[in-house]
Amino acid sequence: MADFLRSAELDDVERAALDQGVTVRRGQGYTLRVTAVPSVHRQFLARCQPLDGGHGLPAIPAQRKARREYENRVSTLMPEP
């Protein structure tokens, strides 16, 4: 998901948050920890929506799962108003 975001056209706030993120070993892979205000996390989720398939892109199960887990964490920690 982080690689997908790095290749996307991000605004300055999103790019700064992503650039300051820390890559952490997690299980068999890596995760990116990003400290940002809730609105930036929601923007990241919106930008990663194509990972679920559609928009002419194939759905890759691991990417779809990563986006879904991120969405669950963001929703749990920062419920929408």
MOBEL-V170133 format. One record per residue. PHI is phi in radians with two decimals (* if undefined). PSI is psi in whole degrees, 0 to 359 (NA if undefined). OMEGA is omega in whole degrees, 0 to 359 (NA if undefined). Layout:
BEGIN
phi->[PHI & PHI]
psi->[PSI & PSI]
omega->[OMEGA & OMEGA]
END
This chain:
BEGIN
phi->[* & -1.09 & -1.09 & -1.08 & -1.14 & -1.11 & -1.55 & -1.48 & -1.46 & -1.80 & -1.37 & -1.06 & -1.16 & -1.10 & -1.08 & -1.11 & -1.09 & -1.16 & -1.16 & -1.58 & -1.13 & -2.01 & -1.44 & -2.20 & -1.21 & -2.50 & 1.07 & -1.55 & -2.31 & -2.24 & -2.27 & -1.95 & -1.67 & -2.15 & -1.71 & -2.77 & -1.21 & -0.92 & -1.11 & -1.21 & -1.08 & -1.16 & -1.15 & -1.03 & -1.06 & -1.10 & -1.20 & -1.55 & -0.94 & -1.05 & -1.15 & -1.41 & 1.77 & 1.56 & 0.90 & 1.35 & -1.86 & -1.29 & -1.44 & -1.78 & -0.87 & -1.14 & -1.22 & -1.08 & -1.15 & -1.07 & -1.13 & -1.13 & -1.15 & -1.10 & -1.05 & -1.11 & -1.13 & -1.12 & -1.14 & -1.23 & -1.42 & -2.38 & -1.04 & -1.18 & -1.13]
psi->[319 & 319 & 321 & 314 & 323 & 331 & 353 & 160 & 104 & 154 & 174 & 320 & 315 & 316 & 317 & 316 & 317 & 319 & 331 & 359 & 157 & 127 & 128 & 136 & 131 & 110 & 235 & 353 & 206 & 155 & 158 & 122 & 123 & 128 & 118 & 164 & 156 & 323 & 327 & 319 & 321 & 324 & 319 & 315 & 317 & 319 & 333 & 1 & 323 & 340 & 344 & 358 & 169 & 185 & 28 & 5 & 140 & 149 & 122 & 118 & 317 & 320 & 320 & 318 & 318 & 316 & 319 & 317 & 321 & 316 & 319 & 317 & 316 & 317 & 324 & 317 & 330 & 76 & 146 & 147 & NA]
omega->[179 & 178 & 178 & 180 & 180 & 180 & 181 & 175 & 182 & 173 & 186 & 181 & 179 & 181 & 180 & 179 & 180 & 180 & 181 & 179 & 181 & 177 & 184 & 177 & 181 & 180 & 181 & 183 & 182 & 174 & 179 & 177 & 182 & 175 & 182 & 176 & 183 & 182 & 178 & 177 & 179 & 177 & 177 & 180 & 180 & 180 & 182 & 181 & 179 & 179 & 177 & 183 & 184 & 182 & 179 & 179 & 176 & 177 & 176 & 187 & 182 & 179 & 179 & 179 & 180 & 179 & 180 & 179 & 177 & 178 & 179 & 179 & 180 & 180 & 180 & 184 & 184 & 181 & 179 & 181 & NA]
END
